[in-house]
Amino acid sequence: MDYNGVEIKKIAHDCFMIKGSESKKVIYVDPYKVNGGDYEPGDIILITHMHSDHCSPPDIRMLSDLNTVIITVADCQSKLSGLEVKGVSLVEPGEKLTIQGLKIEAHAAYNINKFRSPGIPYHPKENQWVGFVIEIDGVRIYHTGDTDVIPEMQQIQNIDVALLPVSGTYVMTAEEAAKAANIIKPKLAIPMHYGVIVGDMSDAEKFKELCDCPVQII
């Protein structure tokens, strides 16, 4: 889909390609299930956390070359050591970077009510995993990463497009994602994190029904 001259393509799960028509920059977030598709190498690849459906070296390799910069969190670094890329930059929640003229913000992403065992969340806050706000050609896109509705979302402003997980189990349910959208107030919301590991199209459709802002399922 096109949003004000910025192409946003959902590849699978939480994996998106974002390309600016003015800057010509290509960004991938959480490469996964690329399956040898005919995709051009990314100028920047963003990785939200170390789980294999988000930090997948074989998929990252298919979308990168010697000019690619990877931005990710510290515990992904060892998984990326064999990749031939221009560089890897590490971030923590709250950091802001300018890479190749694009502004990128790292924001907290964690669970508050999704647990693998009593008291142990799938995505612990202390791991300092992230979502990203990407500003490209004047468009601000927020990819939340794997998260629940968290207080830090109240500080995220002026979002054009929000990419929100809706499947439940490991991330927000459709109902929770609608609540998050009402906090963030994007001009457009796109559901993600369904159809591969957990969740299906009904979760995306329920999110669309409940959300106060416009929603596009892609």
N, C-alpha and C positions, 0 to 999 in steps of 0.2 A: 504494500500500500504506500501511497505518497501522502506525506503530511507537510504542507508548506515547502515543497521542494526537497524534503528529506525522505529517502526510501527506507521503509521499515519492513523487514521480511522476517517472519518466524520460520526457523528451520525445523526445530523440534524441541519439545520440552521447554527449557528456559533459554534456548539458543536463538539469538537474533542477529541478523545483519542490519547495520545502519549505515547509510551512505548519503553524503551530502552532494547536492547537484552543483553547488558553488565551489565548495572546498575540494570536492572529488575524493575526500577522505572516506575510507572504508573501516568500519569498526565491527568487531564481532564480540558478543557477550556469551560466555559459558559455552564454547563450542562442544556440541554433542550430537551424535547420530547424523553427522554430515554425510556419511555413506558415499563418499566419492563424488558428490555433486559438483557441478561446474561453477565453482565460486572463485572469485579473484582473491589474491592474498590480502590480508588485513593490514592496514597501516598500524592499527592498534587492536589488541585483543585484551578484553577485560575478563577476569576470572574472579567470581565472588567468594568461593571457598573450595576446600580440598576434596569434597565428595566426588566420586568418580563420574557422576552424571553432570558435573559442572567443570571439574578440572580433569579433562580427558586428553592426555598427551597425544594419542593417535589422531584425534580430531583436530587438536590445535596444530599439529604438524601439517595437516592438509590445508589449513587456512593461513599459514604463515610462510614467510621467506626471510631472507637476510636483512630486510628493511623493516621488519615487524617489531614493534615494541609491545611487550606484555606487561600489564598492570594487574597486580594480584596481592594477596595477603601472604604473610610470612610462611605459613605452613604448607603452601603450594610450591615453594621454591625448590625443594628436593625433587619433586615430581617433574619439574621442567628442566632439570639440569642438562639433559641430552639434546635439547632443541637447538637448532641453528637459527637464531633470531638476533636482531640488533641489540636487544637488551631486555632485562626484566626489572621493573620498578615495583617496590613493595609499599603498600599503603596500610593505614589503620583507619578506623572510623574517625571522621572529622577532618581528614586531610583533603587538601585541594591541590590539583596539579594542572599545569598547562603543558600539553604534549602535542607537538606538531601543530600548534595554533589552536588546539581544541581544549576547552576547559572541562575538567573531570573532577567530580567530588566523590569521595568515599563516605558512605553513611552506614551506620550500624544495621545489622540484620541478625536476628536471633529469635529463639522460641521462648514463649512464656507459658504455654500450655500444651506443648507437644513433646511427649517423653518416650524415650526408648526403654527406660526402666524407671521405677519410682525416683523422682528427684533429678533424673539425668535427661536433659533435653537433647533432641537430635542436633540442634544448633545452639550451643551454649553461648551466652553473652561474652564470657571470658575468653573465648577463642578469637574474638575481634574480627569475625567475618563481616562481609560488607555487601551492600548494594551500591549502585553507582548512579549519579546524575551526570549525564553527558550533554554538553552544550555544543551543538554543531549547526552551523549556518543559521544561528539565531533561534534554534529550536532546542528546548530543554526536555530531555527524555530521562525518566527515572526508572531504572531497572532495580527492583527492590531486593533481588537475591532471594534466598530462602529465609522467610521471616514470618512472624506473627504480627499482629497490630501492636506496635511498640510506641512508647512516648516520644521517641526521637522523630517520629513522622510529623509531629506538630511543628517542627522547625524547618521542614522542607517546603519551599515556597516556589511559586512561579513556574509550575510544571506544565508543560504542554501535553506530553504523553506519558502516562504511567503504565508500566508493564508489571502486572500483579499476579502472583500465584493464587490458584483457586481450588486446588484439589483436596485440601485437608491432609490428614495423617502426619505429614512432615512440615507442612506450611499452613497458611491461612485456608479456611474453608471459603466457599463462595460468599457466605454471609459475612465472614470476617473481612474478606477482601473488599466487599462493598463498604463496610465501615471504614476501612483504610482509605478508600477512594474519597469518601466524604470528608476525611481529615485532610488529605493531600490537596483535594480540589483540582485535579488536572482538567485540562480542556477535553482530553480524550483518554479513555482507559482501554487497555488490551489485556485480556486474560492469558495466563501462561501456566506452566507446570501441570499439565494434564495430558492424557492420551498416550503416555509412554510407560511410566512406572506406576503411577497411581492417578485416579481421576479420569474423567472422560468429558465428552462434549456437553453432557448435561450440567456439569459444574460450570462451564463457561456460560451456558445459557442462563443458568440460575443467577450467576453474577450479573449478567446483563439486565435481568429483570429487576434486581434489587438495587442496582447502582443509580445514584442520582445524576451522575454525569453521563455524557455520551460514551457508548461502548462499541468497539469494533472487534469482532472475532476474526482472526486471520490464521 
